[in-house]
Amino acid sequence: MKSKMQVSLTAPVFTVSYRVIYGDTDAAGVVYNANYLRYFEIARTEMMRSWAMPYSEIEQLGYILPVTESYLRFKAPAAYDDLLALSVSLAESTKMTCRFHYAITRPRADGPEQLLARGCTVHASVNREGKLTPLPAVVLEKITALHEKTKEAE
């Protein structure tokens, strides 16, 4: 059965390496499923820090970007000490939301990388009181520039 949710990375793609620690694994010796969402967060946080602005600066302005939706499709397991490539791209942005797409792969010495998981998260802009609020201009400009960079690469 093919998934109804189609998730693909669009250029530009930001990638960060991550080595699986023992604490990420479960009794079966593979990465526990919820940790893949944490891997998505690592990739997204580093992309925002490098290409837009750190989340800490957004929070200092009085805004937070909670996850309002997530999707994760597993293709193969990761295990302790695997070196993973965590990749992310900005798929869509509005004045109140952002959608990111992800791929987690394991490089192979003898061939192409192996896809382990893919997915997406949607984030809403809310103020400290939890009310849906447009992003401040400075944040919106940086995210819009990142989204424009994505469109130009297509």
NUKE-159170 format. One record per atom (N, C-alpha, C, O, CB): x, y, z. Coordinates in steps of 0.05 Angstrom, whole numbers, plus 5000, padded with zeros to 4 digits. Glycine has a CB too. Example, Ala and Ser with C-alpha at 12.3 -4.5 7.8 and 13.67 -1.06 7.14 Angstrom:
NUKE-159170
526448865156
524649105156
526449345156
528549345169
522649115181
525749555142
527349795143
525850015157
526850235161
528249885114
***
This chain:
NUKE-159170
501749765000
500050005000
501850255000
503650285016
498150005024
501250434982
502850674980
501650894998
499250915000
502850784950
503451045011
502551255029
501051475014
501851534991
504951375044
498951575026
497451795014
498952065017
498352255004
494651815026
500852065036
502252315042
504852325026
506652155030
502852345072
505152505008
507552524992
509352745004
508452975007
506852594962
511752675011
513652865023
516252835007
517352625004
514052795053
517153064996
519653064982
521153324988
519953534992
519253024952
523753304989
525453534993
525653704968
525753594946
528253455003
525653964971
526054144948
528454314954
528854404977
523454314943
530054374934
532454524937
531754814946
529654914937
534154534911
533354934963
535754834974
535154654998
533254695013
537555064983
536854455002
536554265024
538854305043
541154325035
536553965013
538154325069
540154345090
540554065102
538553935108
539254555112
543053985106
543653725117
545653755140
547553895138
544653535096
545053605162
546853595184
547353305191
545553135189
545753755209
549753235200
550352955208
549652915238
549853095254
553352895203
548852665244
548252595271
549052305276
548352135260
545252645278
550452255297
551251975304
549251875325
548952005346
554151955314
548051645320
546051535339
547451455365
549451305365
544651285326
546351555387
547451475413
545851245424
543651185415
547351715433
546951105444
545650865455
542950935466
541050775464
547450735476
542751165479
540151255491
537951295471
535651315479
540651505506
538551315445
536551345424
535251075417
533151075404
537751465399
536450855426
535450595417
533550465437
533450545461
537850405412
532050265428
530150125445
531149845451
533449775445
527350115432
529549685464
530349415471
531049235447
532449035450
528049285487
530049305424
530649155400
533249245387
534149125367
528349175380
534549445398
537149545388
536949735365
538949785352
538749305380
534549825359
534150025337
533150285349
532250295372
532149915316
533450495333
532550765342
529550755348
527950675331
533250985322
528850845372
526050855380
524551055362
525651265356
525750945410
522150985354
520751135333
520351435339
520651595321
518051015330
519851515364
519451795370
521951965366
521752205362
518451825398
524251835367
526751985364
527052095336
528552285332
529151805370
525651985316
525852095289
524652375288
525652545273
524351905269
522652425304
521552705306
523552885319
523753125311
518952705321
525152785338
527252945350
529452995329
530653215329
528452805374
530052805312
531952845290
530953065271
532553225261
532452575275
528353055265
527253275249
527753545261
528553735248
524153235245
527353555288
527753815302
530753905301
531254135297
526953785331
532553715303
535453785301
535953905274
537254115272
537153525306
534953785253
535453885226
534154155222
535454345212
534353685204
531654185230
530254445227
531554665243
531854885233
527354405235
532354605268
533554805285
536254905273
536755145273
534054695313
537854725263
540454795251
540054945225
541555125219
542154545247
538054865209
537455015184
536655305191
537655495178
535254875168
534755335210
533855605217
536255765228
536456005221
531655585238
537955645244
540255795255
542155885232
543056105233
541755615275
542555705213
544455765191
543255945170
544656125159
545355515179
540755915162
539656045139
537656265145
537056435128
538455845122
536556275169
534556485176
535356625202
536656825202
531756355178
534456515224
535156615250
534656405271
532856235268
533556875257
536156405293
535756195314
533056225327
531956445330
537956225335
531855995334
529256005348
529456165373
527456295381
528455715355
531756175386
531956335411
531356635406
530256765423
534756305423
532156735382
531557005375
528557055371
527457255378
533157095351
527256855359
524356865354
522956875381
521057025385
523356625337
523856705400
522656695427
523156955442
521357045457
523856465443
525457085438
526057345451
524057555441
523557755455
528857435445
523057525417
521057715406
518257655417
516357805411
521057705376
517957435432
515357365444
513657175428
511257145433
513857615448
514957025410
513456835393
514656555396
517056525402
513556925363
512956355392
513956085391
512655955366
510556045356
513155925417
513955745357
512955605333
512455305339
514055135331
515055625310
510255245354
509754975361
508954805336
507954905317
507554955382
509554545338
508754355317
505654325320
504654265341
510254085320
504254365298
501354325298
500554075282
498253985284
499954575286
502453975267
501953735251
504653605245
506653735241
500453805224
504653335245
507053195237
506352935223
504252815228
508853135262
508052855205
507752605191
510552475189
512552615184
506552645162
510552215192
513152065192
512651795179
510851645187
514252035220
514251735158
514151475144
516751335147
518851435139
513351515114
516751095160
519150945164
519750765140
517850635130
518950785190
522250755132
523050585110
525050365118
524950145107
524250755088
526850425137
528750235147
529750335174
529650575180
531250205127
530650155192
531450235218
534350335220
536050265204
531150005237
534750515239
537450605245
538250465271
536450385287
537650925248
540850435276
541750305300
543950465314
544950665303
542850025293
544650375338
546750505353
549350545336
550150365322
547450345378
550450785338
552950855325
552750915295
554750975282
554950655330
550350885284
550050955255
550551265252
549651415269
547150875245
551851335231
552151615224
549951685204
549851575183
554951685213
548151865212
545851935196
546152205183
547552385194
543251925213
544852245161
544652505148
541752595152
539852475143
545352495117
541352815167
538752935173
538353165154
539753365156
538453025203
536453145135
536053345115
533353475117
531353345124
536453235086
533253735111
530753885114
530554095092
532654205083
530454015142
528154155084
527654385066
525054515074
523254385085
527554295036
524854765068
522354925073
520554875050
521154955027
522955225078
518254745055
516454685033
514354905028
513554945006
514954425040
513655045050
511555245047
511755435071
512455355093
508755115045
511055685066
510855875088
508656085083
508256165060
513556015093
507356165104
505356375103
506056575126
508056535140
502456265106
504456775130
505056965151
504656835179
505556945199
503357215149
503256605180
502756475206
503656185208
503656075230
499856485211
504556065186
505355785188
507755725170
508355875151
503055605180
509155515177
511455405161
511155105159
510354975178
514255495173
511754995136
511754705132
514554625123
515554735103
509554615111
515654435137
518354325131
518154035123
516553885134
520254365155
519753955103
519953675095
522653575103
524653715103
519453645064
522753315109
525253185120
525752925106
523952785097
525053145150
528352855106
529252585098
531552505117
533352675121
530052565068
531452265127
533652165144
534851935129
533451735122
532652075173
537451955123
538751745107
541251655122
542351785140
539451855079
542151415113
544651305123
546551275099
545951115081
544251035138
548751425099
550651395077
551751105076
552050975097
552951605079
552451015052
553650755049
556250785034
556450945015
551750555033
558250635042
560850645029
560750515002
562250584983
562950515046
558950314999
558850154974
556650234955
556050084937
558549874981
555350464959
553250534941
551650784950
552650934968
551250304938
549350824939
547751054947
546751044976
546550824987
545351094928
546151274987
545151285014
542551135017
541051114997
544851575024
541951035040
539450895045
537451075059
538151195080
540050635062
535051095048
532951255061
531851105085
530950875082
530751315041
531951225108
530951095133
528151205140
526451045148
532851145156
527751455136
525151575143
524851845128
526751975121
524851625173
522351915124
521752175112
519252285125
517652125137
521452165081
518852545124
516452645136
516252945134
517753075119
516352565165
514353055150
514053345150
512953435177
511953285192
512053435127
513353695182
512153825205
511054095196
512054215178
514153865229
508854165209
507554435204
507754575231
507154465252
504654405193
508454835230
508754995254
507055245251
506955365230
511755075258
505755325273
504155565274
505655775291
507055705309
501355505285
505156025284
506256245300
504256315321
502056395316
506956485281
505156295347
503356375369
504956555388
507456545390
502356125384
503456725402
504756895421
504956755448
504056525450
503157165425
505956885468
506356755495
503756665507
503756495525
507856955513
501556785499
498956705510
497756465495
495556375501
497056945509
499156375474
498156155458
496256225436
494956055424
496855955476
496056485430
494256575409
495656585382
497856685380
493156855416
494256475362
495356475335
495756765327
493956935328
493356335315
498256825318
499157105313
501057105289
502756925286
500457225337
500757305271
502657315249
505457355260
505957475281
501957555230
507457235246
510257275254
511057565252
509957705235
512057095236
512857655270
513757925267
515257965241
516257775229
515657995291
515258215231
516358275205
519158165201
519758055179
516358575200
520958195220
523758115217
523857805213
525557715197
525358195242
522257655227
522257365224
521057295197
522057125182
520657225247
518757415191
517457365165
519257425141
519157275122
514857525163
520757635143
522657705121
524657485117
525257415094
524057975127
525757385139
527857175137
526656915126
527956775110
529257135164
524356835136
523056595127
522156625098
522456435082
520656515145
521156855091
520356905063
522756895045
522556775023
518957175061
524957005053
527456995037
528356705034
529256625012
529657155051
528056545055
528756265053
526956125034
527755955018
528756125080
524356185035
522356065017
522856154988
522655994970
519456135026
523656404984
524256494957
526756354947
526856294923
524756804957
528656304964
531056154957
530355874947
531555774928
533056144980
528355764960
527255504953
526055514925
526555334908
525255394973
524355714920
523055744894
525155784872
524855664850
521055974894
527255944877
529255994856
530755744849
531655714826
531256204866
531155564868
532655314863
531055114848
532254924837
533555194890
528455154846
526754954832
527054974803
525754824788
523954984839
***
